[in-house]
Amino acid sequence: MWSAHHRKTAILGWLLFVVLATVIGGATGTVTATDDEMGVGDSATATKILDDAGIDEPAGELVMVGAKSADGWKDAAADLSRALHDTGKVEKIKPPLPSEDGKEALLRFEMKGKSDDAADQVQPVLDAVAKAKAAGAERGISVHQFGDASSEKHLNDLLSDDLKKAEFTAVPLALGILLVAFGAVVAALLPVGLALTACVAAFGLLSLASHSLHIFETTYSVMFLMGLAVGVDYCLFYLRRERDERAAGRDADTALRIAAATSGRAVLVSGLTVMVAMAGMFLSGLLLFKGFAVATILVVCVAMLGSVTVLPALLAWLGDRIDAGRIPFLNRRSKKGAHASGSVAGSLLKPVLAKPKFFAVAATALLLALAAPAVGMKTEQLGLEKQFGSDAPLSVSFKAITEEFPGGPAPARIVVKADDITSAPARDTLRALEQRAGKGAEVTVHARQDVAEIAVPLPGTGTGPEAKKALADLRDEVREVRDGSSGGVEAYVGGDLAESEDFSDQLSKGIVPVFLFIAAVTFLLMLFSFRSVVIAVTSIALNLLSVGAAYGVMTAVFQHGWGASLIGSEKVGAIENWMPLFVLVVLFGLSMDYHVFVVSRIREARDRGLGNRDAIREGITRTAGAVTGAAVIMVAVFAVFGTLSMQDMQQMGVGLGVAVLLDATVVRMVLLPSLMTLLGERNWHTPRYLRWLPHVSHEAPVAASSAPAPTWERV
């Protein structure tokens, strides 16, 4: 109410905060995490040894030249080698390595300069290869390229394009849905404007935070996704209640006060719950999730503060002008002042309340059936060839190269460190490791740094089951040699596959404490808000059903390929390894938006003296419009991410979109009311040992000015 009575100060203060956060964040820049910071286990130790020694692993590139006949590639390979050398960007071009049948040859070389800058320097190399490919096509010569620099550049370009696509698609989509929901341009622009300014401010704050906690490149995409979703939701809940009170005959000041005391409180409880749930990601032990936690906490906090400060100020300033720019046929209300969606919800709710046991069992069975495929969920760190899709040029090249030269693009890497790498114990250890590594192993000794590397090709594509078994055997061999060595010799296995396996192992260890933390926090917050153990327990159970259904759909679509083509995706045989934990945390947080909003309205009706069934009916019908609108916007935003190029973004969009859809329909409209009806008065019972908890009133404030304006009929 302070904001409503000091409109200019609140509005200008918000704008000043957004501008300062953006300018300061942009001036300080963003610090991204290094490979050894992102990793865990032996692979991270191997990377750290190289970093500490100042050894920059050069970005390697592979180009395969193929012909229809044996040795038919020689002239093309020679021409390409000269063209690559002339770019001035490459070095150490090795002689062509023929395949077993002699019809293909592999050119191996490294990019000049630091590996971190390789992606920015690789374009001339890509142009030279593209020119050779075009020239060779006329002579039946095939050319395929894959490597560290080329794949990273492709990844960076895709991420940039995808983020732009998400921004320019999600925002107009959300605005269009709000136009339909409110039927007025100003009312539709308000939630989008608040969400965007919250995201912009949070971007600046995240840049500042990145100097203490380094972040991953995709963190900004996750932040935008969450910021747009919760920013619109919080504003929508607030605005819906204010408009409903005005439609019921309240004056502007009273309607705003009621919205603040009801929806505003629900936003605070929901926002706090989301932020604390996100904090659970700090327990994962992985820097990726710590970055996600900081990003989501920042954007939710900013959106929540905006919805209870600048939003009331704007509503007080706009008054009836909130309905400016009305769209014909989209701004009609029923005689009772409720939105038409309330009557639709009432019709749908009637059979649910009449037969609660049947609908509770049916809804639970449906969610469990959707969750069933998750029993066989497999997770892995998807390689770039899977991230881009099988038809992408980079994926085609990767497959072609690994078929002819197995293990080439992604070898395991044994890193050896000793007090003196030239000493007899160190030489003996290196000799033993090279023998254990087998055929094709390449040894590089950095004598000045007392460090050595052994590149070990892995079978197949270097990422499949065969390669994983070979990696596990190699690690056992290295551990055995290391334990039997003397002279302070250390040896650890790194490489892409090793990093993926270590990451997955840490995730499997971290998901249990994260879940326990989130469940405990959710329980306590719901307990303090509603003074009911039953409400707290059912909240967790309903959220788990939503998460399980999301897992099942993700597994069915992306691991088994059921219906993947319908969304422009394909079967990849696994789920991105960080996705289950991320989806769990985000859905536990977002589900509380709806749950707190709906249950608060039910409790509000209960505090006014209505019976349990009537309170449920009123709470569901009165919140149906806001929940439906919020859910449609969230699903639409997540669906945009489901159409992006990257496989992990697709999985995130589909998983979150399906979960929110089910949560707003099956859970909130069927399972929640049927379950609360069956539980009856036990919903609101406070055990004797918990009666010391503070009583939080959920009833709307009543004052003389809150009564409907007098009419001639009343007079």
Secondary structure, DSSP 8 states (H G I E B T S, - for coil): -HHHHSHHHHHHHHHHHHHHHHHHHHHH---B--HHHH--HHHHHHHHHHHHTT-----EEEEEEE-SSTTTTHHHHHHHHHHHHHTTSEE-----EE-TTSSEEEEEEEESS-GGGHHHH-HHHHHHHHHHHHHHHTTT-EEEEEEHHHHHHHHHHHHHHHHHHHHHHHHHHHHHHHHHHHSBHHHHHHHHHHHHHHHHHHHHHHHHHTTTS-B-TTHHHHHHHHHHHHHHHHHHHHHHHHHHHHHTT--HHHHHHHHIIIIIHHHHHHHHHHHHHHHGGGGG--HHHHHHHHHHHHHHHHHHHHHTTHHHHHHHHHGGGGG-SB-TTSS---TTS--HHHHHHHHHHHHHHHSHHHHHHHHHHHHHHHHGGGGG--EE---HHHHS-TTSHHHHHHHHHHHHSTTSSS-EEEEEE-S-TTSHHHHHHHHHHHHHH-TT-EEEEEGGGTEEEEEE--STTSSSHHHHHHHHHHHHHHHHHHHH--SS-EEEEESHHHHHHHHHHHHHHHHHHHHHHHHHHHHHHHHHHH--HHHHHHHHHHHHHHHHHHHHHHIIIIIS-TTGGGGT----SSEETTHHHHHHHHHHHHHHHHHHHHHHHHHHHHHTT--HHHHHHHHHHHHHHHHHHHHHHHHHHHHHHHTSSSHHHHHHHHHHHHHHHHIIIIIIIIIHHHHHHHHGGGGG---GGGTTS-----S----GGGS----TTT-
